[in-house]
Amino acid sequence: SSKSQVDGIVQRVAENMHLYSDVYWHDGDYNRIIGLSRVIVEADPSFNDAYENAAYLLWSQGDTQSADTFLQYGLGRTNNKLSL
């Protein structure tokens, strides 16, 4: 169906964005990874790695409140358990 095709395309785009975040990791551009993760989870709310990675980076930068808020946001949008 058309919906399945679109969902598949969106999922592949989210996966490719996630893979590209590795480039930012090696550049030390952690804020860009956080921003990209926010885009990824809007495209694919079940993309748990994006929630976890962004929350870890927020926490490691001393922003525990934003990390917790982002994880809670993810828990409210997915049926999966995030690694807390």
C-alpha positions as CSV (number, residue, x, y, z in Angstrom):
1,S,0.0,0.0,0.0
2,S,1.0,3.6,-0.4
3,K,1.1,4.1,3.4
4,S,3.5,1.2,3.8
5,Q,5.8,2.6,1.1
6,V,5.9,6.0,2.6
7,D,6.5,4.6,6.1
8,G,9.4,2.5,4.6
9,I,10.9,5.6,3.0
10,V,10.6,7.7,6.2
11,Q,12.2,4.9,8.2
12,R,15.1,4.6,5.8
13,V,15.6,8.4,5.9
14,A,15.6,8.3,9.7
15,E,18.2,5.5,9.7
16,N,20.4,7.4,7.2
17,M,20.2,10.5,9.4
18,H,21.2,8.4,12.4
19,L,24.2,7.0,10.5
20,Y,25.3,10.5,9.5
21,S,25.3,11.5,13.1
22,D,28.4,9.4,13.5
23,V,30.2,12.0,11.4
24,Y,29.2,14.7,13.9
25,W,30.3,12.5,16.7
26,H,33.8,12.3,15.3
27,D,33.8,16.1,14.8
28,G,32.7,16.6,18.4
29,D,29.5,18.4,17.2
30,Y,27.3,17.0,19.9
31,N,24.7,19.7,19.7
32,R,24.1,18.9,16.0
33,I,23.6,15.2,17.0
34,I,21.0,16.3,19.6
35,G,19.2,18.4,17.0
36,L,19.4,15.6,14.4
37,S,18.0,13.2,17.0
38,R,15.0,15.4,17.5
39,V,14.3,15.4,13.8
40,I,14.7,11.6,13.7
41,V,12.2,10.9,16.4
42,E,9.7,13.2,14.8
43,A,10.0,11.1,11.6
44,D,10.1,7.8,13.4
45,P,8.8,7.9,17.0
46,S,10.0,4.3,17.6
47,F,13.6,5.1,16.8
48,N,14.9,4.4,20.4
49,D,18.6,4.9,19.7
50,A,17.9,8.6,18.8
51,Y,16.2,9.2,22.2
52,E,18.9,7.4,24.1
53,N,21.8,9.0,22.3
54,A,20.4,12.6,22.6
55,A,19.6,12.1,26.2
56,Y,23.1,10.8,27.0
57,L,24.6,13.8,25.2
58,L,22.4,16.2,27.0
59,W,23.2,14.6,30.4
60,S,26.9,14.5,29.6
61,Q,26.7,18.3,28.9
62,G,25.2,18.8,32.3
63,D,21.6,19.3,31.2
64,T,20.0,16.5,33.1
65,Q,16.6,18.1,33.1
66,S,16.5,18.2,29.3
67,A,17.8,14.7,29.1
68,D,15.0,13.5,31.4
69,T,12.4,15.5,29.5
70,F,13.5,14.0,26.2
71,L,13.3,10.5,27.5
72,Q,9.9,11.1,29.0
73,Y,8.8,12.5,25.6
74,G,10.0,9.3,24.0
75,L,8.3,7.1,26.5
76,G,5.0,8.9,25.8
77,R,5.4,8.3,22.1
78,T,6.5,4.7,21.8
79,N,5.4,1.3,23.0
80,N,9.0,0.3,23.5
81,K,11.1,0.6,26.6
82,L,14.0,3.0,26.5
83,S,17.2,2.2,28.3
84,L,17.1,4.5,31.3
